Amino acid sequence: MAEITIRVNGSDAPLSVDPRTSLLDLLRERLGLTGTKKGCDHGQCGACTVLIDGRRANACLALAIAQDGSDVTTVEGLASAEGPADGGDLHPLQAAFIERDAFQCGYCTPGQLCSAAGMLAEGGPSAVTPDLAEDPRLTPAEIRERMSGNLCRCGAYVNIVAAITDVARTGAGDGARAGARAGAREAVT
């Protein structure tokens, strides 16, 4: 067993874990955070997407022991990650998903939400960006490409893209994107 401390949704969690335990299993089985879903357990569906230090990651592929000292945000902590919440507040993405009916069965929704939150914080081009020197606008094509690691078996993609587009247009992710771009520039220089 290894002793680690992970900050989960703003609270430190000192834990004793088997080195083989995935972050997904730790979140669901040890911490009772069942919002993060186990889909394929191979990193192919995105149902287990969480934010690790602000970047999206498949929790099924991340070893819990490797996250010692990391800040992990699950769907349960998404609203409070945006700032002070009174318990009833929703993250702008959660509100947009409800408004746009961007889910059917809802199984993939937690991963979609965490992935979208991470995507809004990312800067730089994607595989569909025409000019690799620019930080493109988040058009529906850009959003589809950037969210391609998250599958929806019900096919709610049109509404998922519309919900993310709504949030991108309101600028809810602008501050995070600017910070990500500045951090990337500092890392290069």
N, C-alpha and C positions, 0 to 999 in steps of 0.2 A: 504494500500500500504506500501511496505517496501523499504527502500533505501539500495542499494547494489552497490558494485563495483566489476566487474569481468574483469580480463585481458583476452581479446580475441585476439588471433593471434598477441600478442605483444603490444596491445594497451588497455589502461584502458577504461572501459565503465561504468561510473556511471549511474545507472538506478533506476527508481522507478517501482517496480513490484508487481503484485498481488501474495501473498504467494502460490497460487495454480498453478502458471505458471511453466511449465516444461522448462528445459534448451533448449530442442529442439524447443519449440514454441518461446522462447525468441530469439534464434539464427535466426530462419527463419523469424518470423513475426516482431520482433522489430529491429533486427540488419541487416536484409536483407541478411544474409549468408545462401543462399538456397542450398549450396553444400551438407549440412547434410540433408539426406532424411528422410521423415516420411514414414515408411513402415507399420509395424503392430501396432505401438503405445503401445505395450505390452512387449517390451524387448526381443522378440523372434527371430527377423530377423537380427539385427545388422546393418541395413541400416543407423541408426542414430549414429553410433559409433563416438565418439570424444575422444580427450585426455584431461583429467582433471588432472592437475599437473603431466603430463607425463604418466599417467595410462589410459588405455582405459576404456570407460564407455558408456553405452547406454544413450544418451541424453534424450530419451523419459521417462526414469525412474528417472532421476535426477531433483530434484526441483531446479529452478533457485536461489531461496533464499538461499539454502544450499551451493551454490557455491560462496558466498560472499568472496572475497579475493583470489579466486582460479585463476589459469592460465589455460585457455581453448584453445586448438588448434583444429581447424576444418580443413577440407581438403583444404580450401582456404589459410590457414596459414602453411600448412605442409612444403612447400619448405623453407620458411623463418625460420621455427623452427630448421632446420638443420644448419643454420648459415646465414651469409650475402648473400642475393640473390639480383640480379640486376633486378628482376621483370620477367625475362625470364627463370630463372633457375628452374629446376624441382627437387623435392626430388628424391633420387635414386629409391625409390619404384615407383613413378609416371613414371619415365623413363623406368623402367623394365616392368611395366604393359603395356606400349605402345609397347615396343620391343617384348614382348611375346604375345601381343594381348589378355591380361588377362581380357577382358570384352566383352560383347556383347551389351546388351541394355544400360549398364552403370549405371543403377539405384543404384545398390549395391556398385559400385566402390568407392565412397567416404568413406563409412563405412569400406570396405575391406582395403583401404589404411591406414586409421587411426588405424584400428585394427592391421594391419601388422606392422606399425611403433611402436605401443605400445608393440607388441609381441617381436619385435627385441630387445627392451630395457629390457624385462623381463629375469630373470635368474631362475634357479631351474628346478626341474623335472615337468613333466606333468603326466597325467593318463597313457600314453603309455611308459614312461621312465622305462627301466628295473631295473636300480639301482637308488633308490630314494636319495642316498647320492651324486650323481653326478650332475653336470650342463651339460646336454647333448648337443651334436651337434644338430643343427637344420636340421635334416633329413626331407625328405618329410612326413614321418609318424608323426614326432613331429609337423611339420607345420600344417598338416591337423587337428590334435587334438587341437592345440592352436587356430586355426582359426574356429573351429567348431561352434562358436556362430554367425558367419556371413554367411547368406544364399545367394545363387545366383540362382535365378529362371531359368536363362538361362543355367546353368550348365558349367560355365567357370572354374570350380575348377582346372582342370589339368593345365591350363595356369596360374592361380593365384598362385598355389603352385610353379610352375616353376619360376615365376617372383620373388617371395619371396626368393626362394632358390638361385637365382642369386645374390640378394642383400646380403643375409646371407654369401655367399661364398666370396664376395668382402670385407667383414668386415665392411660394412657401419654401422651395428648395434653393432659392438664389443665394442666401447667405452661406449655406453649406457648400454649394458649388464653388463660390468664390474662394472659400477657405481651402477646399480641395485643390483648386487650381494653384493657389499661392503656395501651398505645401508641396505640390508637385514641382513647381518652379524652383523652390528652395532646394529640393532634393537633387535637382539636375545641376544647379550651380555650385 
